[in-house]
Amino acid sequence: MNSKYECMELNDGHFIPILGFGTYAPNEVPKSQATEATKLAIDAGFRHIDAAYMYRNEEEVGLAIRSKIADGTVKREDIFYTSKLPSTCLKPEMVRPCLEESLKKLQLDYVDLYIIHFPVPMKPGENFAPLEENGKYALDEVDLCDTWEALEKCKDAGLTKSIGVSNFNRRQLEKILNKPGLKYKPVCNQVECHPYLNQSKLLDFCKSKGIVLVAYGVLGTQRYKPWVDEKSPFLLDDPVLGAMAKKYNRTAALISIRYLLQRGIVVLAKSFNENRIKENMQTSRQRSLEEVIDEKQTKNSQLRQDWKSAKLRENIFF
Ligand SMILES: NC(=O)c1ccc[n+]([C@@H]2O[C@H](COP(=O)([O-])OP(=O)(O)OC[C@H]3O[C@@H](n4cnc5c(N)ncnc54)[C@H](OP(=O)(O)O)[C@@H]3O)[C@@H](O)[C@H]2O)c1
């Protein structure tokens, strides 16, 4: 990894760029947009790219990365690429084949980070959120410690440089950390985190264990209808963020990103718009905020906006 890009050291000795580019878009958005946006992001200076098997966009994102390698903009080792193991593939024997399928789509030899996408095993199949006849999610019986051992083997086989988790609470993290014979600790826990959901307790716990917290939904999430309460306030319209944006002559988006970076959190920011991609990259060059955001002044400090909210929470025990 080129030292020009600000990075954080992971507990296995690898480095993660502190600002990452999110590539998820709902199914209605043509997948080709992920290729164009990822190329623009690399041109703008992003070196950390976040995608997932479940986003069904790894062919397109891989194409963008390879084309930016081919035109000389970057080398493979300059890019930090994250993929994620879907909930339907948590059975240990499914882990390596699933990662190999991602690599085949990406046409890359390895990923930099492979993480368990969601700590709730679901029945295998094409549908990533399968339902039973009664409308409840079709859950599966898998011990996450067995899944973790399969991830450790993928790291040993060189298919991924680092391994981690996503959407884990403290109890689920402890289960892995306390696993007898643990070979590698998770390097990160990727969770929803922004001024409306500060994750202070989880952040303290992760820091105490040497686990990096990676934040998604930092710009208010994509407010995907099945997952978000449409009546919930829109983060980037928050008056506290607005006042700070005015004071620092930045946008609310840049204040939200900087606020998290200052707390030692790695930030993902998604945009498929060229100007906003360039705008978000500016954060890496901006000086720190003098004050912290007082979350009590923002509309809410415990407001989940993404997929842990609403329908999923009714069905699954968080
Ligand atoms: N592990 C998980 O379970 C999980 C869950 C959700 C997301 N993620 C990852 O995290 C990434 C980011 O999270 P997210 O997709 O929820 O979105 P986000 O980063 O919170 O962005 C939300 C929206 O903000 C808009 N935006 C971007 N830059 C902006 C700016 N400077 N000013 C105003 N608006 C701006 C974007 O729209 P435009 O495209 O129109 O600019 C985008 O759709 C995802 O893409 C994915 O890679 C992971």
The ligand as an SDF file (V2000), in Angstrom:
LIG
                    3D

 48 52  0  0  0  0  0  0  0  0999 V2000
  -21.8260   -4.1840    5.8000 N   0  0  0  0  0  0  0  0  0  0  0  0
  -23.0560   -3.8090    5.5370 C   0  0  0  0  0  0  0  0  0  0  0  0
  -24.0430   -4.4330    5.9570 O   0  0  0  0  0  0  0  0  0  0  0  0
  -23.2870   -2.5630    4.7400 C   0  0  0  0  0  0  0  0  0  0  0  0
  -24.5570   -1.9720    4.7290 C   0  0  0  0  0  0  0  0  0  0  0  0
  -24.7240   -0.8060    3.9910 C   0  0  0  0  0  0  0  0  0  0  0  0
  -23.6530   -0.2570    3.2840 C   0  0  0  0  0  0  0  0  0  0  0  0
  -22.4400   -0.8690    3.2760 N   0  0  0  0  0  0  0  0  0  0  0  0
  -21.2920   -0.3270    2.4890 C   0  0  0  0  0  0  0  0  0  0  0  0
  -21.1090    1.0430    2.8590 O   0  0  0  0  0  0  0  0  0  0  0  0
  -21.2360    1.8390    1.6810 C   0  0  0  0  0  0  0  0  0  0  0  0
  -21.7560    3.2240    2.0400 C   0  0  0  0  0  0  0  0  0  0  0  0
  -23.0220    3.1700    2.7190 O   0  0  0  0  0  0  0  0  0  0  0  0
  -24.3990    3.5550    2.0140 P   0  0  0  0  0  0  0  0  0  0  0  0
  -24.4040    2.9280    0.6570 O   0  0  0  0  0  0  0  0  0  0  0  0
  -25.4770    3.2490    2.9620 O   0  0  0  0  0  0  0  0  0  0  0  0
  -24.3850    5.0970    1.6980 O   0  0  0  0  0  0  0  0  0  0  0  0
  -23.7590    6.4500    2.2430 P   0  0  0  0  0  0  0  0  0  0  0  0
  -22.2800    6.4130    2.0890 O   0  0  0  0  0  0  0  0  0  0  0  0
  -24.3510    6.8220    3.5410 O   0  0  0  0  0  0  0  0  0  0  0  0
  -24.3380    7.4320    1.0970 O   0  0  0  0  0  0  0  0  0  0  0  0
  -25.7220    7.6720    1.0150 C   0  0  0  0  0  0  0  0  0  0  0  0
  -26.0360    8.5580   -0.1710 C   0  0  0  0  0  0  0  0  0  0  0  0
  -25.4130    9.8270   -0.0210 O   0  0  0  0  0  0  0  0  0  0  0  0
  -25.2380   10.4090   -1.2990 C   0  0  0  0  0  0  0  0  0  0  0  0
  -23.9970   11.2120   -1.2250 N   0  0  0  0  0  0  0  0  0  0  0  0
  -22.7270   10.7850   -1.3840 C   0  0  0  0  0  0  0  0  0  0  0  0
  -21.8570   11.8000   -1.2340 N   0  0  0  0  0  0  0  0  0  0  0  0
  -22.6040   12.8950   -0.9490 C   0  0  0  0  0  0  0  0  0  0  0  0
  -22.2870   14.2530   -0.7070 C   0  0  0  0  0  0  0  0  0  0  0  0
  -21.0300   14.6700   -0.6860 N   0  0  0  0  0  0  0  0  0  0  0  0
  -23.3260   15.1030   -0.4740 N   0  0  0  0  0  0  0  0  0  0  0  0
  -24.6070   14.6710   -0.4730 C   0  0  0  0  0  0  0  0  0  0  0  0
  -24.9690   13.4050   -0.7120 N   0  0  0  0  0  0  0  0  0  0  0  0
  -23.9700   12.5140   -0.9420 C   0  0  0  0  0  0  0  0  0  0  0  0
  -25.0930    9.2760   -2.2810 C   0  0  0  0  0  0  0  0  0  0  0  0
  -25.9210    9.5000   -3.4170 O   0  0  0  0  0  0  0  0  0  0  0  0
  -25.2540    9.7370   -4.8890 P   0  0  0  0  0  0  0  0  0  0  0  0
  -24.7410    8.4090   -5.3380 O   0  0  0  0  0  0  0  0  0  0  0  0
  -26.4020   10.2300   -5.6960 O   0  0  0  0  0  0  0  0  0  0  0  0
  -24.1590   10.7580   -4.7080 O   0  0  0  0  0  0  0  0  0  0  0  0
  -25.5280    8.0390   -1.5110 C   0  0  0  0  0  0  0  0  0  0  0  0
  -26.5260    7.3060   -2.1570 O   0  0  0  0  0  0  0  0  0  0  0  0
  -22.1140    1.0030    0.7620 C   0  0  0  0  0  0  0  0  0  0  0  0
  -22.0910    1.4460   -0.5700 O   0  0  0  0  0  0  0  0  0  0  0  0
  -21.5220   -0.3570    0.9850 C   0  0  0  0  0  0  0  0  0  0  0  0
  -20.3030   -0.5030    0.2740 O   0  0  0  0  0  0  0  0  0  0  0  0
  -22.2370   -1.9980    4.0200 C   0  0  0  0  0  0  0  0  0  0  0  0
  1  2  1  0
  2  3  2  0
  2  4  1  0
  4  5  1  0
  4 48  2  0
  5  6  2  0
  6  7  1  0
  7  8  2  0
  8  9  1  0
  8 48  1  0
  9 10  1  0
  9 46  1  0
 10 11  1  0
 11 12  1  0
 11 44  1  0
 12 13  1  0
 13 14  1  0
 14 15  2  0
 14 16  1  0
 14 17  1  0
 17 18  1  0
 18 19  2  0
 18 20  1  0
 18 21  1  0
 21 22  1  0
 22 23  1  0
 23 24  1  0
 23 42  1  0
 24 25  1  0
 25 26  1  0
 25 36  1  0
 26 27  1  0
 26 35  1  0
 27 28  2  0
 28 29  1  0
 29 30  1  0
 29 35  2  0
 30 31  1  0
 30 32  2  0
 32 33  1  0
 33 34  2  0
 34 35  1  0
 36 37  1  0
 36 42  1  0
 37 38  1  0
 38 39  2  0
 38 40  1  0
 38 41  1  0
 42 43  1  0
 44 45  1  0
 44 46  1  0
 46 47  1  0
M  CHG  2   8   1  16  -1
M  END
$$$$
